[in-house]
Amino acid sequence: MKGLHSIAFILLIIGGLNWLLTGLITDWSLATYIGAGVAKIVYILVGLSAIVEVITHKAMCKKCDKGGMSMGS
């Protein structure tokens, strides 16, 4: 489970940086550099990673485990 969390976290960083660059540079696109088909796969993996992180975050997060950043309390 830790490996899945690490992969999901890395993909979320990639997705966040992509959004930042897209927001700052309007004509920038990941698809321009890696191809539309590969970019679509990356986008899907980033989205799935977000779902994984939402579901598994509390169990994997040290701060949430100690009650420091838990939602709803």
Buried (B, 14 or more C-beta within 10 A) or exposed (E): EEEEBEEBBEBBEBBEEBEEEEEEEEEEBBEEEEEEEEBEEBBEBBEEBBEBBEEBBEEBBEEBEEEEEEEEE
